[in-house]
Amino acid sequence: MTPAEERRVHQVFVVTLAIKAADAILELIVALLLALIDVRVLSNAVVRLVAKELIHHPEDRLANWIAQWAESFSVDAKTFAVLYLASHGIIKLGLVVGLWRNQAWAYPVSLVAFAAFIVYQVHRFTFTHSPFLVVLTVFDLVVIVLVWHEWRRRRARGELA
């Protein structure tokens, strides 16, 4: 790879880390808000938000799915969501900080962690068929390739802290 191409790949790496950091912070904020909000209040608010759409378009699949999800949202589901989002956010943020600081441990740990996230996302996809999970999985695959590339490049140059 030419030096210019290496710079571009590194820039993409940095941008993906910024996206991962923003995503991790968002997950932590949502986990905190979800932990503070009562399940019934959240459920009722979501149902009210989609009610207008369902009045005008009762066949709207997304609005129906959201309403059904909100009506079936339980304390157990909330607890799982809070724990999942908080742990996922903390892990991602820790890995991103380690990668930004060029910590040698962060590269292999990131590869394993992001691969584990992908395995879980593919598992969840078999139940939900969510296009969002496909996008997230493809993005995580790109991140893995970039982390691996950056790790190899930095190791070859002796730049790891």
C-alpha positions as CSV (number, residue, x, y, z in Angstrom):
1,M,0.0,0.0,0.0
2,T,1.3,3.5,-0.8
3,P,1.8,6.0,2.0
4,A,-1.3,8.0,0.8
5,E,-3.4,4.8,0.8
6,E,-2.2,4.0,4.3
7,R,-3.1,7.5,5.5
8,R,-6.6,7.1,4.1
9,V,-7.1,3.7,5.7
10,H,-5.9,5.2,9.0
11,Q,-8.3,8.1,8.6
12,V,-11.2,5.6,8.0
13,F,-10.0,3.7,11.1
14,V,-10.1,6.9,13.2
15,V,-13.6,7.7,11.9
16,T,-14.9,4.2,12.7
17,L,-13.5,4.6,16.2
18,A,-15.3,7.9,16.6
19,I,-18.6,6.3,15.5
20,K,-18.0,3.4,17.9
21,A,-17.3,5.8,20.7
22,A,-20.5,7.9,19.9
23,D,-22.5,4.6,19.8
24,A,-21.1,3.5,23.1
25,I,-21.9,6.8,24.8
26,L,-25.4,6.7,23.3
27,E,-25.9,3.2,24.6
28,L,-24.8,4.3,28.1
29,I,-27.2,7.3,28.0
30,V,-30.1,5.1,26.9
31,A,-29.3,2.5,29.5
32,L,-29.3,5.3,32.2
33,L,-32.5,6.8,31.0
34,L,-34.2,3.4,30.7
35,A,-33.1,2.5,34.2
36,L,-34.7,5.7,35.5
37,I,-38.0,5.4,33.6
38,D,-40.9,3.3,34.9
39,V,-41.9,0.5,32.5
40,R,-45.5,1.6,32.4
41,V,-44.7,5.2,31.7
42,L,-42.4,4.2,28.9
43,S,-44.9,1.8,27.4
44,N,-47.8,4.2,27.6
45,A,-45.8,7.0,26.1
46,V,-44.7,4.9,23.1
47,V,-48.3,3.6,22.5
48,R,-49.5,7.2,22.6
49,L,-46.8,8.3,20.1
50,V,-47.8,5.6,17.5
51,A,-51.6,5.9,18.1
52,K,-52.0,8.8,15.7
53,E,-50.2,6.9,13.0
54,L,-52.3,3.8,13.5
55,I,-55.6,5.9,13.4
56,H,-54.6,7.2,9.9
57,H,-52.8,4.0,8.7
58,P,-54.0,1.0,10.7
59,E,-52.0,-1.3,8.4
60,D,-48.7,0.4,9.1
61,R,-46.4,-2.6,10.0
62,L,-43.8,-0.5,11.8
63,A,-46.3,1.4,13.9
64,N,-48.1,-1.9,14.8
65,W,-44.8,-3.6,15.7
66,I,-43.8,-0.6,17.9
67,A,-47.2,-0.6,19.6
68,Q,-47.0,-4.4,20.2
69,W,-43.5,-4.1,21.5
70,A,-44.4,-1.3,23.9
71,E,-47.5,-3.1,25.2
72,S,-45.4,-6.3,25.9
73,F,-42.4,-4.4,27.4
74,S,-41.9,-5.9,30.9
75,V,-39.7,-5.2,33.9
76,D,-37.6,-8.2,32.9
77,A,-37.2,-6.8,29.4
78,K,-36.2,-3.5,30.8
79,T,-33.7,-5.0,33.1
80,F,-32.1,-7.0,30.2
81,A,-32.0,-3.9,28.0
82,V,-30.4,-1.8,30.7
83,L,-27.8,-4.4,31.5
84,Y,-27.1,-5.2,27.8
85,L,-26.8,-1.6,26.8
86,A,-24.7,-0.6,29.8
87,S,-22.3,-3.5,29.5
88,H,-22.0,-3.2,25.7
89,G,-21.4,0.5,26.0
90,I,-18.8,0.2,28.7
91,I,-16.9,-2.6,26.8
92,K,-17.0,-0.6,23.5
93,L,-15.9,2.6,25.1
94,G,-13.1,0.9,26.9
95,L,-11.9,-0.7,23.7
96,V,-12.1,2.5,21.7
97,V,-10.1,4.4,24.4
98,G,-7.5,1.6,24.4
99,L,-7.3,1.7,20.6
100,W,-7.0,5.6,20.5
101,R,-4.2,5.4,23.1
102,N,-2.5,2.7,21.0
103,Q,-2.5,0.2,23.8
104,A,-1.1,-3.2,22.6
105,W,-3.8,-5.2,24.5
106,A,-6.6,-3.3,22.9
107,Y,-6.1,-4.7,19.4
108,P,-6.5,-8.4,20.0
109,V,-9.1,-7.8,22.7
110,S,-11.1,-5.6,20.3
111,L,-11.0,-8.3,17.6
112,V,-12.3,-10.9,20.0
113,A,-15.0,-8.6,21.5
114,F,-16.3,-7.3,18.1
115,A,-16.3,-10.9,16.8
116,A,-18.4,-11.9,19.8
117,F,-20.7,-9.0,19.2
118,I,-21.1,-10.2,15.6
119,V,-21.9,-13.8,16.7
120,Y,-24.6,-12.5,19.1
121,Q,-26.0,-10.1,16.4
122,V,-26.2,-13.0,13.9
123,H,-27.9,-15.1,16.6
124,R,-30.4,-12.3,17.3
125,F,-31.0,-11.9,13.6
126,T,-32.3,-15.5,13.3
127,F,-35.1,-14.4,15.6
128,T,-35.8,-10.8,14.6
129,H,-34.7,-10.6,11.0
130,S,-33.9,-7.0,11.7
131,P,-32.2,-5.1,8.9
132,F,-30.6,-2.9,11.6
133,L,-28.7,-6.0,12.8
134,V,-27.4,-6.6,9.3
135,V,-26.1,-3.1,9.0
136,L,-24.5,-3.2,12.5
137,T,-22.9,-6.6,11.7
138,V,-21.5,-5.3,8.4
139,F,-20.1,-2.2,10.2
140,D,-18.5,-4.4,12.9
141,L,-16.9,-6.5,10.2
142,V,-15.4,-3.4,8.7
143,V,-14.2,-2.3,12.1
144,I,-12.6,-5.7,12.6
145,V,-10.7,-5.5,9.3
146,L,-9.6,-2.0,10.1
147,V,-8.4,-2.9,13.6
148,W,-6.5,-5.9,12.3
149,H,-4.9,-3.8,9.6
150,E,-3.9,-1.0,12.1
151,W,-2.6,-3.6,14.5
152,R,-0.5,-5.3,11.9
153,R,0.8,-1.9,10.6
154,R,1.7,-0.6,14.1
155,R,3.3,-3.9,15.1
156,A,5.5,-3.9,12.0
157,R,6.6,-0.3,12.8
158,G,7.1,-1.0,16.5
159,E,4.6,1.7,17.5
160,L,2.5,-0.2,20.0
161,A,2.5,1.1,23.6
